[in-house]
Amino acid sequence: MSRIRSINTAPEILVRSALHRMGFRFRLHYRRLPGKPDLVLPKFRTAIFVHGCFWHQHLGCTNARKPEANKAYWRPKLEANVSRFAAQTEELEKLGWTVRVIWECETKDSEKLRSLLLSFFSRSVSGTQRC
């Protein structure tokens, strides 16, 4: 477990580089917000979490299989991850932040990732002028 990365994961880096290429600027692992979001765009009051499909149990994803071995350990651990994130999301929304989740499986195709990111900010960006 000590070798499992919590920051600077490959999917997170893909999302960061896609956002940066699109002209967005952001803060990383912002400790001032509950849950320490992976990416924070203060201008849009948006917190983005890049979730691993296995660790956060992405519904309907083949990567989110529950391990058959040692169920007594894995079931509570994975359920705790899901419930902890739900509480963090609720707290962020109470503070007026928009919470977005990007799943690991959504980062595999760069064009789909780009369109997903654009959909997150399409309403926010359309109201602002960019130089």
N, CA, C and O atoms as a printed pandas DataFrame, in Angstrom:
     atom_number atom_name residue_name chain_id  residue_number  x_coord  y_coord  z_coord
0              1         N          MET        A               1    0.818   -1.199    0.000
1              2        CA          MET        A               1    0.000    0.000    0.000
2              3         C          MET        A               1    0.862    1.263    0.000
3              4         O          MET        A               1    0.431    2.307   -0.491
4              5         N          SER        A               2    2.072    1.176    0.545
5              6        CA          SER        A               2    2.909    2.370    0.605
6              7         C          SER        A               2    3.358    2.826   -0.782
7              8         O          SER        A               2    3.777    3.972   -0.949
8              9         N          ARG        A               3    3.275    1.950   -1.769
9             10        CA          ARG        A               3    3.693    2.306   -3.126
10            11         C          ARG        A               3    2.561    2.921   -3.952
11            12         O          ARG        A               3    2.792    3.362   -5.078
12            13         N          ILE        A               4    1.359    2.957   -3.415
13            14        CA          ILE        A               4    0.229    3.549   -4.125
14            15         C          ILE        A               4    0.325    5.068   -4.006
15            16         O          ILE        A               4    0.357    5.614   -2.903
16            17         N          ARG        A               5    0.370    5.731   -5.140
17            18        CA          ARG        A               5    0.495    7.187   -5.145
18            19         C          ARG        A               5   -0.858    7.834   -4.873
19            20         O          ARG        A               5   -1.901    7.347   -5.312
20            21         N          SER        A               6   -0.815    8.936   -4.145
21            22        CA          SER        A               6   -2.056    9.676   -3.925
22            23         C          SER        A               6   -2.052   10.998   -4.689
23            24         O          SER        A               6   -3.109   11.573   -4.946
24            25         N          ILE        A               7   -0.875   11.473   -5.047
25            26        CA          ILE        A               7   -0.786   12.693   -5.851
26            27         C          ILE        A               7    0.126   12.430   -7.045
27            28         O          ILE        A               7    0.949   11.514   -7.028
28            29         N          ASN        A               8   -0.034   13.246   -8.071
29            30        CA          ASN        A               8    0.768   13.141   -9.290
30            31         C          ASN        A               8    0.655   11.770   -9.957
31            32         O          ASN        A               8    1.647   11.219  -10.435
32            33         N          THR        A               9   -0.545   11.235   -9.982
33            34        CA          THR        A               9   -0.778    9.966  -10.667
34            35         C          THR        A               9   -0.822   10.218  -12.174
35            36         O          THR        A               9   -0.992   11.356  -12.614
36            37         N          ALA        A              10   -0.671    9.163  -12.953
37            38        CA          ALA        A              10   -0.689    9.312  -14.415
38            39         C          ALA        A              10   -1.997    9.935  -14.914
39            40         O          ALA        A              10   -1.944   10.851  -15.735
40            41         N          PRO        A              11   -3.182    9.474  -14.450
41            42        CA          PRO        A              11   -4.421   10.114  -14.912
42            43         C          PRO        A              11   -4.497   11.594  -14.519
43            44         O          PRO        A              11   -4.991   12.421  -15.285
44            45         N          GLU        A              12   -4.008   11.916  -13.329
45            46        CA          GLU        A              12   -4.030   13.305  -12.876
46            47         C          GLU        A              12   -3.144   14.175  -13.771
47            48         O          GLU        A              12   -3.521   15.294  -14.118
48            49         N          ILE        A              13   -1.994   13.675  -14.135
49            50        CA          ILE        A              13   -1.084   14.431  -14.995
50            51         C          ILE        A              13   -1.693   14.624  -16.380
51            52         O          ILE        A              13   -1.519   15.683  -16.984
52            53         N          LEU        A              14   -2.402   13.624  -16.892
53            54        CA          LEU        A              14   -3.086   13.766  -18.185
54            55         C          LEU        A              14   -4.134   14.875  -18.129
55            56         O          LEU        A              14   -4.246   15.676  -19.057
56            57         N          VAL        A              15   -4.897   14.918  -17.044
57            58        CA          VAL        A              15   -5.929   15.951  -16.888
58            59         C          VAL        A              15   -5.276   17.326  -16.773
59            60         O          VAL        A              15   -5.725   18.288  -17.395
60            61         N          ARG        A              16   -4.224   17.410  -15.980
61            62        CA          ARG        A              16   -3.531   18.688  -15.808
62            63         C          ARG        A              16   -2.985   19.212  -17.128
63            64         O          ARG        A              16   -3.138   20.394  -17.438
64            65         N          SER        A              17   -2.353   18.348  -17.901
65            66        CA          SER        A              17   -1.776   18.826  -19.162
66            67         C          SER        A              17   -2.870   19.205  -20.159
67            68         O          SER        A              17   -2.706   20.161  -20.918
68            69         N          ALA        A              18   -3.982   18.471  -20.166
69            70        CA          ALA        A              18   -5.092   18.824  -21.062
70            71         C          ALA        A              18   -5.673   20.186  -20.686
71            72         O          ALA        A              18   -5.907   21.023  -21.558
72            73         N          LEU        A              19   -5.904   20.409  -19.399
73            74        CA          LEU        A              19   -6.430   21.705  -18.954
74            75         C          LEU        A              19   -5.466   22.834  -19.301
75            76         O          LEU        A              19   -5.882   23.896  -19.764
76            77         N          HIS        A              20   -4.193   22.600  -19.078
77            78        CA          HIS        A              20   -3.194   23.634  -19.345
78            79         C          HIS        A              20   -3.142   23.968  -20.833
79            80         O          HIS        A              20   -3.059   25.140  -21.200
80            81         N          ARG        A              21   -3.191   22.954  -21.689
81            82        CA          ARG        A              21   -3.195   23.190  -23.140
82            83         C          ARG        A              21   -4.431   23.970  -23.571
83            84         O          ARG        A              21   -4.393   24.713  -24.552
84            85         N          MET        A              22   -5.530   23.797  -22.831
85            86        CA          MET        A              22   -6.767   24.503  -23.159
86            87         C          MET        A              22   -6.759   25.937  -22.622
87            88         O          MET        A              22   -7.700   26.694  -22.862
88            89         N          GLY        A              23   -5.710   26.311  -21.904
89            90        CA          GLY        A              23   -5.580   27.681  -21.424
90            91         C          GLY        A              23   -6.050   27.907  -20.001
91            92         O          GLY        A              23   -6.067   29.047  -19.538
92            93         N          PHE        A              24   -6.429   26.861  -19.300
93            94        CA          PHE        A              24   -6.881   27.005  -17.918
94            95         C          PHE        A              24   -5.686   26.977  -16.977
95            96         O          PHE        A              24   -4.709   26.267  -17.216
96            97         N          ARG        A              25   -5.773   27.749  -15.918
97            98        CA          ARG        A              25   -4.745   27.748  -14.885
98            99         C          ARG        A              25   -5.394   27.302  -13.587
99           100         O          ARG        A              25   -6.565   27.589  -13.339
100          101         N          PHE        A              26   -4.642   26.609  -12.771
101          102        CA          PHE        A              26   -5.226   25.948  -11.608
102          103         C          PHE        A              26   -4.194   25.796  -10.501
103          104         O          PHE        A              26   -2.995   25.988  -10.705
104          105         N          ARG        A              27   -4.687   25.451   -9.346
105          106        CA          ARG        A              27   -3.838   25.119   -8.200
106          107         C          ARG        A              27   -3.902   23.613   -7.991
107          108         O          ARG        A              27   -4.912   22.973   -8.282
108          109         N          LEU        A              28   -2.811   23.063   -7.484
109          110        CA          LEU        A              28   -2.741   21.624   -7.246
110          111         C          LEU        A              28   -2.892   21.305   -5.766
111          112         O          LEU        A              28   -2.321   21.992   -4.918
112          113         N          HIS        A              29   -3.652   20.275   -5.458
113          114        CA          HIS        A              29   -3.754   19.714   -4.108
114          115         C          HIS        A              29   -3.943   20.813   -3.061
115          116         O          HIS        A              29   -3.161   20.939   -2.119
116          117         N          TYR        A              30   -4.971   21.580   -3.246
117          118        CA          TYR        A              30   -5.241   22.786   -2.463
118          119         C          TYR        A              30   -5.694   22.412   -1.055
119          120         O          TYR        A              30   -6.826   21.970   -0.858
120          121         N          ARG        A              31   -4.817   22.587   -0.089
121          122        CA          ARG        A              31   -5.072   22.134    1.287
122          123         C          ARG        A              31   -6.122   22.956    2.025
123          124         O          ARG        A              31   -6.657   22.511    3.040
124          125         N          ARG        A              32   -6.418   24.140    1.527
125          126        CA          ARG        A              32   -7.384   24.998    2.220
126          127         C          ARG        A              32   -8.824   24.535    2.033
127          128         O          ARG        A              32   -9.725   25.023    2.715
128          129         N          LEU        A              33   -9.045   23.604    1.121
129          130        CA          LEU        A              33  -10.399   23.098    0.875
130          131         C          LEU        A              33  -10.541   21.683    1.418
131          132         O          LEU        A              33   -9.571   20.925    1.439
132          133         N          PRO        A              34  -11.737   21.325    1.854
133          134        CA          PRO        A              34  -11.966   19.967    2.357
134          135         C          PRO        A              34  -11.665   18.922    1.290
135          136         O          PRO        A              34  -12.060   19.070    0.134
136          137         N          GLY        A              35  -10.969   17.876    1.685
137          138        CA          GLY        A              35  -10.678   16.785    0.772
138          139         C          GLY        A              35   -9.448   17.002   -0.084
139          140         O          GLY        A              35   -9.054   16.104   -0.829
140          141         N          LYS        A              36   -8.831   18.172    0.001
141          142        CA          LYS        A              36   -7.634   18.497   -0.781
142          143         C          LYS        A              36   -7.798   18.095   -2.247
143          144         O          LYS        A              36   -7.158   17.149   -2.705
144          145         N          PRO        A              37   -8.651   18.811   -2.984
145          146        CA          PRO        A              37   -8.912   18.464   -4.387
146          147         C          PRO        A              37   -7.626   18.390   -5.206
147          148         O          PRO        A              37   -6.660   19.102   -4.934
148          149         N          ASP        A              38   -7.630   17.518   -6.215
149          150        CA          ASP        A              38   -6.460   17.358   -7.074
150          151         C          ASP        A              38   -6.170   18.637   -7.850
151          152         O          ASP        A              38   -5.014   19.034   -7.994
152          153         N          LEU        A              39   -7.217   19.276   -8.346
153          154        CA          LEU        A              39   -7.084   20.524   -9.105
154          155         C          LEU        A              39   -8.153   21.497   -8.630
155          156         O          LEU        A              39   -9.301   21.114   -8.407
156          157         N          VAL        A              40   -7.767   22.746   -8.478
157          158        CA          VAL        A              40   -8.726   23.779   -8.086
158          159         C          VAL        A              40   -8.594   24.942   -9.055
159          160         O          VAL        A              40   -7.499   25.452   -9.292
160          161         N          LEU        A              41   -9.715   25.348   -9.604
161          162        CA          LEU        A              41   -9.756   26.518  -10.482
162          163         C          LEU        A              41  -10.513   27.613   -9.731
163          164         O          LEU        A              41  -11.736   27.705   -9.838
164          165         N          PRO        A              42   -9.788   28.452   -8.965
165          166        CA          PRO        A              42  -10.450   29.458   -8.131
166          167         C          PRO        A              42  -11.331   30.410   -8.925
167          168         O          PRO        A              42  -12.383   30.830   -8.441
168          169         N          LYS        A              43  -10.915   30.756  -10.139
169          170        CA          LYS        A              43  -11.682   31.683  -10.976
170          171         C          LYS        A              43  -13.092   31.153  -11.228
171          172         O          LYS        A              43  -14.040   31.933  -11.317
172          173         N          PHE        A              44  -13.234   29.844  -11.343
173          174        CA          PHE        A              44  -14.524   29.214  -11.617
174          175         C          PHE        A              44  -15.135   28.572  -10.372
175          176         O          PHE        A              44  -16.201   27.961  -10.447
176          177         N          ARG        A              45  -14.462   28.709   -9.230
177          178        CA          ARG        A              45  -14.883   28.066   -7.968
178          179         C          ARG        A              45  -15.206   26.588   -8.216
179          180         O          ARG        A              45  -16.261   26.087   -7.827
180          181         N          THR        A              46  -14.270   25.916   -8.873
181          182        CA          THR        A              46  -14.445   24.517   -9.234
182          183         C          THR        A              46  -13.304   23.687   -8.671
183          184         O          THR        A              46  -12.131   24.036   -8.809
184          185         N          ALA        A              47  -13.668   22.588   -8.038
185          186        CA          ALA        A              47  -12.698   21.617   -7.525
186          187         C          ALA        A              47  -12.829   20.348   -8.353
187          188         O          ALA        A              47  -13.931   19.832   -8.542
188          189         N          ILE        A              48  -11.705   19.851   -8.843
189          190        CA          ILE        A              48  -11.708   18.645   -9.661
190          191         C          ILE        A              48  -10.951   17.546   -8.932
191          192         O          ILE        A              48   -9.829   17.743   -8.467
192          193         N          PHE        A              49  -11.584   16.394   -8.844
193          194        CA          PHE        A              49  -10.950   15.204   -8.286
194          195         C          PHE        A              49  -10.739   14.218   -9.425
195          196         O          PHE        A              49  -11.658   13.965  -10.204
196          197         N          VAL        A              50   -9.548   13.663   -9.530
197          198        CA          VAL        A              50   -9.256   12.625  -10.511
198          199         C          VAL        A              50   -9.225   11.315   -9.733
199          200         O          VAL        A              50   -8.302   11.054   -8.961
200          201         N          HIS        A              51  -10.247   10.500   -9.951
201          202        CA          HIS        A              51  -10.419    9.282   -9.164
202          203         C          HIS        A              51   -9.983    8.044   -9.922
203          204         O          HIS        A              51  -10.261    7.894  -11.112
204          205         N          GLY        A              52   -9.301    7.166   -9.219
205          206        CA          GLY        A              52   -9.005    5.845   -9.751
206          207         C          GLY        A              52  -10.276    5.011   -9.693
207          208         O          GLY        A              52  -10.975    5.010   -8.680
208          209         N          CYS        A              53  -10.575    4.311  -10.761
209          210        CA          CYS        A              53  -11.825    3.538  -10.833
210          211         C          CYS        A              53  -11.894    2.476   -9.740
211          212         O          CYS        A              53  -12.958    2.250   -9.163
212          213         N          PHE        A              54  -10.778    1.828   -9.453
213          214        CA          PHE        A              54  -10.762    0.796   -8.415
214          215         C          PHE        A              54  -10.923    1.408   -7.029
215          216         O          PHE        A              54  -11.782    0.977   -6.259
216          217         N          TRP        A              55  -10.122    2.390   -6.710
217          218        CA          TRP        A              55  -10.086    2.941   -5.354
218          219         C          TRP        A              55  -11.376    3.649   -4.961
219          220         O          TRP        A              55  -11.732    3.673   -3.782
220          221         N          HIS        A              56  -12.071    4.216   -5.918
221          222        CA          HIS        A              56  -13.307    4.946   -5.615
222          223         C          HIS        A              56  -14.545    4.250   -6.168
223          224         O          HIS        A              56  -15.634    4.823   -6.173
224          225         N          GLN        A              57  -14.378    3.016   -6.631
225          226        CA          GLN        A              57  -15.476    2.146   -7.058
226          227         C          GLN        A              57  -16.397    2.811   -8.073
227          228         O          GLN        A              57  -17.569    3.065   -7.793
228          229         N          HIS        A              58  -15.853    3.088   -9.248
229          230        CA          HIS        A              58  -16.602    3.681  -10.352
230          231         C          HIS        A              58  -17.686    2.702  -10.800
231          232         O          HIS        A              58  -17.386    1.620  -11.305
232          233         N          LEU        A              59  -18.931    3.084  -10.614
233          234        CA          LEU        A              59  -20.053    2.207  -10.947
234          235         C          LEU        A              59  -20.079    1.892  -12.434
235          236         O          LEU        A              59  -19.986    2.788  -13.273
236          237         N          GLY        A              60  -20.206    0.624  -12.745
237          238        CA          GLY        A              60  -20.305    0.189  -14.127
238          239         C          GLY        A              60  -18.977    0.055  -14.848
239          240         O          GLY        A              60  -18.956   -0.304  -16.025
240          241         N          CYS        A              61  -17.884    0.330  -14.187
241          242        CA          CYS        A              61  -16.565    0.260  -14.816
242          243         C          CYS        A              61  -15.924   -1.096  -14.517
243          244         O          CYS        A              61  -15.984   -1.585  -13.389
244          245         N          THR        A              62  -15.317   -1.688  -15.528
245          246        CA          THR        A              62  -14.684   -2.997  -15.327
246          247         C          THR        A              62  -13.447   -2.908  -14.441
247          248         O          THR        A              62  -13.024   -3.915  -13.873
248          249         N          ASN        A              63  -12.867   -1.729  -14.315
249          250        CA          ASN        A              63  -11.692   -1.554  -13.454
250          251         C          ASN        A              63  -12.058   -1.472  -11.977
251          252         O          ASN        A              63  -11.171   -1.453  -11.124
252          253         N          ALA        A              64  -13.336   -1.424  -11.665
253          254        CA          ALA        A              64  -13.786   -1.241  -10.285
254          255         C          ALA        A              64  -14.183   -2.548   -9.616
255          256         O          ALA        A              64  -14.972   -2.548   -8.670
256          257         N          ARG        A              65  -13.648   -3.648  -10.095
257          258        CA          ARG        A              65  -13.973   -4.944   -9.488
258          259         C          ARG        A              65  -13.510   -4.992   -8.040
259          260         O          ARG        A              65  -12.441   -4.486   -7.696
260          261         N          LYS        A              66  -14.317   -5.598   -7.213
261          262        CA          LYS        A              66  -13.917   -5.806   -5.824
262          263         C          LYS        A              66  -13.052   -7.065   -5.763
263          264         O          LYS        A              66  -13.409   -8.083   -6.355
264          265         N          PRO        A              67  -11.938   -7.013   -5.068
265          266        CA          PRO        A              67  -11.060   -8.178   -4.986
266          267         C          PRO        A              67  -11.759   -9.361   -4.317
267          268         O          PRO        A              67  -12.525   -9.192   -3.368
268          269         N          GLU        A              68  -11.487  -10.538   -4.821
269          270        CA          GLU        A              68  -12.054  -11.757   -4.241
270          271         C          GLU        A              68  -11.285  -12.170   -2.989
271          272         O          GLU        A              68  -11.865  -12.725   -2.056
272          273         N          ALA        A              69  -10.005  -11.906   -2.968
273          274        CA          ALA        A              69   -9.181  -12.274   -1.819
274          275         C          ALA        A              69   -9.311  -11.215   -0.724
275          276         O          ALA        A              69   -9.416  -10.022   -1.010
276          277         N          ASN        A              70   -9.304  -11.654    0.504
277          278        CA          ASN        A              70   -9.288  -10.778    1.676
278          279         C          ASN        A              70  -10.440   -9.769    1.676
279          280         O          ASN        A              70  -10.228   -8.572    1.871
280          281         N          LYS        A              71  -11.638  -10.256    1.459
281          282        CA          LYS        A              71  -12.825   -9.390    1.393
282          283         C          LYS        A              71  -13.045   -8.603    2.678
283          284         O          LYS        A              71  -13.535   -7.474    2.648
284          285         N          ALA        A              72  -12.681   -9.206    3.807
285          286        CA          ALA        A              72  -12.877   -8.530    5.093
286          287         C          ALA        A              72  -12.059   -7.239    5.174
287          288         O          ALA        A              72  -12.430   -6.315    5.898
288          289         N          TYR        A              73  -10.979   -7.174    4.454
289          290        CA          TYR        A              73  -10.155   -5.969    4.433
290          291         C          TYR        A              73  -10.641   -4.985    3.365
291          292         O          TYR        A              73  -10.837   -3.802    3.644
292          293         N          TRP        A              74  -10.833   -5.485    2.143
293          294        CA          TRP        A              74  -11.093   -4.609    1.013
294          295         C          TRP        A              74  -12.471   -3.971    1.026
295          296         O          TRP        A              74  -12.596   -2.789    0.704
296          297         N          ARG        A              75  -13.496   -4.703    1.384
297          298        CA          ARG        A              75  -14.850   -4.141    1.342
298          299         C          ARG        A              75  -14.973   -2.882    2.204
299          300         O          ARG        A              75  -15.402   -1.846    1.695
300          301         N          PRO        A              76  -14.609   -2.932    3.509
301          302        CA          PRO        A              76  -14.737   -1.702    4.316
302          303         C          PRO        A              76  -13.827   -0.571    3.829
303          304         O          PRO        A              76  -14.196    0.602    3.899
304          305         N          LYS        A              77  -12.643   -0.926    3.338
305          306        CA          LYS        A              77  -11.713    0.102    2.867
306          307         C          LYS        A              77  -12.289    0.857    1.672
307          308         O          LYS        A              77  -12.277    2.088    1.648
308          309         N          LEU        A              78  -12.788    0.130    0.693
309          310        CA          LEU        A              78  -13.328    0.773   -0.503
310          311         C          LEU        A              78  -14.618    1.524   -0.199
311          312         O          LEU        A              78  -14.852    2.600   -0.749
312          313         N          GLU        A              79  -15.459    0.967    0.671
313          314        CA          GLU        A              79  -16.690    1.665    1.059
314          315         C          GLU        A              79  -16.377    2.950    1.813
315          316         O          GLU        A              79  -17.077    3.950    1.657
316          317         N          ALA        A              80  -15.323    2.925    2.632
317          318        CA          ALA        A              80  -14.921    4.131    3.366
318          319         C          ALA        A              80  -14.448    5.219    2.404
319          320         O          ALA        A              80  -14.723    6.400    2.620
320          321         N          ASN        A              81  -13.738    4.829    1.344
321          322        CA          ASN        A              81  -13.300    5.809    0.340
322          323         C          ASN        A              81  -14.498    6.512   -0.286
323          324         O          ASN        A              81  -14.507    7.734   -0.435
324          325         N          VAL        A              82  -15.502    5.729   -0.649
325          326        CA          VAL        A              82  -16.689    6.281   -1.307
326          327         C          VAL        A              82  -17.447    7.210   -0.358
327          328         O          VAL        A              82  -17.844    8.307   -0.751
328          329         N          SER        A              83  -17.648    6.781    0.875
329          330        CA          SER        A              83  -18.414    7.612    1.816
330          331         C          SER        A              83  -17.638    8.866    2.219
331          332         O          SER        A              83  -18.235    9.926    2.404
332          333         N          ARG        A              84  -16.321    8.757    2.355
333          334        CA          ARG        A              84  -15.508    9.931    2.689
334          335         C          ARG        A              84  -15.600   10.974    1.575
335          336         O          ARG        A              84  -15.717   12.167    1.852
336          337         N          PHE        A              85  -15.548   10.531    0.326
337          338        CA          PHE        A              85  -15.646   11.478   -0.783
338          339         C          PHE        A              85  -17.022   12.137   -0.823
339          340         O          PHE        A              85  -17.128   13.326   -1.124
340          341         N          ALA        A              86  -18.066   11.384   -0.527
341          342        CA          ALA        A              86  -19.417   11.963   -0.515
342          343         C          ALA        A              86  -19.506   13.079    0.525
343          344         O          ALA        A              86  -20.111   14.121    0.271
344          345         N          ALA        A              87  -18.905   12.862    1.690
345          346        CA          ALA        A              87  -18.919   13.882    2.740
346          347         C          ALA        A              87  -18.110   15.110    2.316
347          348         O          ALA        A              87  -18.520   16.244    2.567
348          349         N          GLN        A              88  -16.967   14.884    1.678
349          350        CA          GLN        A              88  -16.136   15.999    1.219
350          351         C          GLN        A              88  -16.850   16.809    0.143
351          352         O          GLN        A              88  -16.774   18.038    0.128
352          353         N          THR        A              89  -17.538   16.121   -0.750
353          354        CA          THR        A              89  -18.283   16.797   -1.810
354          355         C          THR        A              89  -19.374   17.676   -1.216
355          356         O          THR        A              89  -19.550   18.826   -1.618
356          357         N          GLU        A              90  -20.091   17.126   -0.269
357          358        CA          GLU        A              90  -21.166   17.882    0.381
358          359         C          GLU        A              90  -20.613   19.132    1.060
359          360         O          GLU        A              90  -21.210   20.206    0.976
360          361         N          GLU        A              91  -19.478   18.990    1.728
361          362        CA          GLU        A              91  -18.878   20.120    2.422
362          363         C          GLU        A              91  -18.416   21.200    1.434
363          364         O          GLU        A              91  -18.611   22.391    1.677
364          365         N          LEU        A              92  -17.814   20.787    0.342
365          366        CA          LEU        A              92  -17.378   21.750   -0.677
366          367         C          LEU        A              92  -18.564   22.480   -1.295
367          368         O          LEU        A              92  -18.505   23.690   -1.516
368          369         N          GLU        A              93  -19.630   21.756   -1.571
369          370        CA          GLU        A              93  -20.814   22.382   -2.161
370          371         C          GLU        A              93  -21.461   23.368   -1.196
371          372         O          GLU        A              93  -21.991   24.394   -1.624
372          373         N          LYS        A              94  -21.426   23.068    0.100
373          374        CA          LYS        A              94  -21.947   24.013    1.092
374          375         C          LYS        A              94  -21.138   25.307    1.099
375          376         O          LYS        A              94  -21.665   26.379    1.398
376          377         N          LEU        A              95  -19.848   25.193    0.767
377          378        CA          LEU        A              95  -18.981   26.369    0.711
378          379         C          LEU        A              95  -19.110   27.125   -0.613
379          380         O          LEU        A              95  -18.449   28.143   -0.818
380          381         N          GLY        A              96  -19.963   26.624   -1.508
381          382        CA          GLY        A              96  -20.207   27.305   -2.772
382          383         C          GLY        A              96  -19.315   26.867   -3.922
383          384         O          GLY        A              96  -19.236   27.559   -4.938
384          385         N          TRP        A              97  -18.648   25.741   -3.782
385          386        CA          TRP        A              97  -17.772   25.226   -4.831
386          387         C          TRP        A              97  -18.509   24.206   -5.685
387          388         O          TRP        A              97  -19.374   23.476   -5.200
388          389         N          THR        A              98  -18.154   24.167   -6.962
389          390        CA          THR        A              98  -18.646   23.136   -7.870
390          391         C          THR        A              98  -17.632   22.003   -7.841
391          392         O          THR        A              98  -16.430   22.231   -7.981
392          393         N          VAL        A              99  -18.116   20.790   -7.661
393          394        CA          VAL        A              99  -17.228   19.628   -7.587
394          395         C          VAL        A              99  -17.405   18.793   -8.846
395          396         O          VAL        A              99  -18.525   18.449   -9.223
396          397         N          ARG        A             100  -16.302   18.472   -9.485
397          398        CA          ARG        A             100  -16.300   17.627  -10.679
398          399         C          ARG        A             100  -15.393   16.433  -10.423
399          400         O          ARG        A             100  -14.362   16.548   -9.761
400          401         N          VAL        A             101  -15.792   15.297  -10.954
401          402        CA          VAL        A             101  -14.988   14.079  -10.833
402          403         C          VAL        A             101  -14.625   13.601  -12.228
403          404         O          VAL        A             101  -15.480   13.503  -13.108
404          405         N          ILE        A             102  -13.369   13.311  -12.413
405          406        CA          ILE        A             102  -12.904   12.688  -13.650
406          407         C          ILE        A             102  -12.380   11.315  -13.259
407          408         O          ILE        A             102  -11.511   11.189  -12.396
408          409         N          TRP        A             103  -12.917   10.301  -13.898
409          410        CA          TRP        A             103  -12.531    8.927  -13.593
410          411         C          TRP        A             103  -11.325    8.527  -14.426
411          412         O          TRP        A             103  -11.133    9.005  -15.544
412          413         N          GLU        A             104  -10.525    7.649  -13.863
413          414        CA          GLU        A             104   -9.322    7.158  -14.533
414          415         C          GLU        A             104   -9.623    6.644  -15.944
415          416         O          GLU        A             104   -8.856    6.902  -16.871
416          417         N          CYS        A             105  -10.724    5.926  -16.109
417          418        CA          CYS        A             105  -11.064    5.367  -17.424
418          419         C          CYS        A             105  -11.411    6.457  -18.437
419          420         O          CYS        A             105  -11.335    6.221  -19.643
420          421         N          GLU        A             106  -11.791    7.645  -17.966
421          422        CA          GLU        A             106  -12.128    8.750  -18.864
422          423         C          GLU        A             106  -10.886    9.470  -19.390
423          424         O          GLU        A             106  -10.983   10.302  -20.293
424          425         N          THR        A             107   -9.724    9.151  -18.828
425          426        CA          THR        A             107   -8.492    9.817  -19.264
426          427         C          THR        A             107   -7.777    9.050  -20.367
427          428         O          THR        A             107   -6.760    9.516  -20.881
428          429         N          LYS        A             108   -8.287    7.888  -20.736
429          430        CA          LYS        A             108   -7.610    7.038  -21.727
430          431         C          LYS        A             108   -7.641    7.636  -23.131
431          432         O          LYS        A             108   -6.679    7.487  -23.884
432          433         N          ASP        A             109   -8.723    8.305  -23.488
433          434        CA          ASP        A             109   -8.874    8.912  -24.816
434          435         C          ASP        A             109   -8.758   10.432  -24.672
435          436         O          ASP        A             109   -9.612   11.066  -24.051
436          437         N          SER        A             110   -7.709   11.009  -25.241
437          438        CA          SER        A             110   -7.438   12.434  -25.035
438          439         C          SER        A             110   -8.524   13.338  -25.617
439          440         O          SER        A             110   -8.805   14.394  -25.051
440          441         N          GLU        A             111   -9.136   12.950  -26.729
441          442        CA          GLU        A             111  -10.200   13.776  -27.312
442          443         C          GLU        A             111  -11.459   13.759  -26.441
443          444         O          GLU        A             111  -12.098   14.792  -26.244
444          445         N          LYS        A             112  -11.806   12.587  -25.926
445          446        CA          LYS        A             112  -12.966   12.506  -25.033
446          447         C          LYS        A             112  -12.706   13.283  -23.748
447          448         O          LYS        A             112  -13.605   13.933  -23.215
448          449         N          LEU        A             113  -11.481   13.215  -23.257
449          450        CA          LEU        A             113  -11.122   13.965  -22.052
450          451         C          LEU        A             113  -11.262   15.458  -22.308
451          452         O          LEU        A             113  -11.803   16.185  -21.476
452          453         N          ARG        A             114  -10.783   15.908  -23.439
453          454        CA          ARG        A             114  -10.877   17.332  -23.783
454          455         C          ARG        A             114  -12.332   17.783  -23.858
455          456         O          ARG        A             114  -12.677   18.843  -23.336
456          457         N          SER        A             115  -13.186   16.993  -24.498
457          458        CA          SER        A             115  -14.594   17.387  -24.605
458          459         C          SER        A             115  -15.277   17.340  -23.239
459          460         O          SER        A             115  -16.157   18.155  -22.961
460          461         N          LEU        A             116  -14.884   16.400  -22.390
461          462        CA          LEU        A             116  -15.430   16.344  -21.030
462          463         C          LEU        A             116  -15.045   17.601  -20.257
463          464         O          LEU        A             116  -15.885   18.209  -19.595
464          465         N          LEU        A             117  -13.787   17.983  -20.342
465          466        CA          LEU        A             117  -13.331   19.189  -19.648
466          467         C          LEU        A             117  -14.029   20.435  -20.181
467          468         O          LEU        A             117  -14.406   21.317  -19.409
468          469         N          LEU        A             118  -14.201   20.509  -21.485
469          470        CA          LEU        A             118  -14.920   21.651  -22.063
470          471         C          LEU        A             118  -16.358   21.708  -21.572
471          472         O          LEU        A             118  -16.894   22.789  -21.328
472          473         N          SER        A             119  -16.986   20.541  -21.426
473          474        CA          SER        A             119  -18.370   20.527  -20.941
474          475         C          SER        A             119  -18.457   21.026  -19.499
475          476         O          SER        A             119  -19.465   21.613  -19.106
476          477         N          PHE        A             120  -17.410   20.796  -18.713
477          478        CA          PHE        A             120  -17.393   21.289  -17.335
478          479         C          PHE        A             120  -17.451   22.807  -17.291
479          480         O          PHE        A             120  -18.106   23.390  -16.427
480          481         N          PHE        A             121  -16.764   23.440  -18.226
481          482        CA          PHE        A             121  -16.600   24.886  -18.157
482          483         C          PHE        A             121  -17.317   25.648  -19.251
483          484         O          PHE        A             121  -17.157   26.865  -19.347
484          485         N          SER        A             122  -18.099   24.981  -20.077
485          486        CA          SER        A             122  -18.730   25.655  -21.216
486          487         C          SER        A             122  -19.613   26.810  -20.770
487          488         O          SER        A             122  -19.581   27.879  -21.380
488          489         N          ARG        A             123  -20.393   26.617  -19.730
489          490        CA          ARG        A             123  -21.265   27.703  -19.259
490          491         C          ARG        A             123  -20.451   28.797  -18.597
491          492         O          ARG        A             123  -20.751   29.980  -18.762
492          493         N          SER        A             124  -19.415   28.416  -17.842
493          494        CA          SER        A             124  -18.595   29.405  -17.145
494          495         C          SER        A             124  -17.767   30.229  -18.112
495          496         O          SER        A             124  -17.660   31.446  -17.960
496          497         N          VAL        A             125  -17.180   29.575  -19.108
497          498        CA          VAL        A             125  -16.297   30.262  -20.042
498          499         C          VAL        A             125  -17.074   31.162  -20.980
499          500         O          VAL        A             125  -16.574   32.222  -21.357
500          501         N          SER        A             126  -18.279   30.776  -21.371
501          502        CA          SER        A             126  -19.036   31.566  -22.340
502          503         C          SER        A             126  -19.366   32.957  -21.817
503          504         O          SER        A             126  -19.576   33.876  -22.608
504          505         N          GLY        A             127  -19.414   33.125  -20.515
505          506        CA          GLY        A             127  -19.730   34.422  -19.947
506          507         C          GLY        A             127  -18.520   35.311  -19.747
507          508         O          GLY        A             127  -18.666   36.466  -19.346
508          509         N          THR        A             128  -17.325   34.798  -20.019
509          510        CA          THR        A             128  -16.123   35.597  -19.819
510          511         C          THR        A             128  -15.457   35.871  -21.149
511          512         O          THR        A             128  -15.611   35.114  -22.107
512          513         N          GLN        A             129  -14.720   36.954  -21.193
513          514        CA          GLN        A             129  -13.972   37.275  -22.406
514          515         C          GLN        A             129  -12.532   36.855  -22.189
515          516         O          GLN        A             129  -11.948   37.113  -21.136
516          517         N          ARG        A             130  -11.972   36.214  -23.184
517          518        CA          ARG        A             130  -10.581   35.791  -23.097
518          519         C          ARG        A             130   -9.787   36.555  -24.136
519          520         O          ARG        A             130  -10.252   36.750  -25.259
520          521         N          CYS        A             131   -8.614   36.979  -23.774
521          522        CA          CYS        A             131   -7.736   37.729  -24.693
522          523         C          CYS        A             131   -6.990   36.790  -25.598
523          524         O          CYS        A             131   -6.206   37.234  -26.437
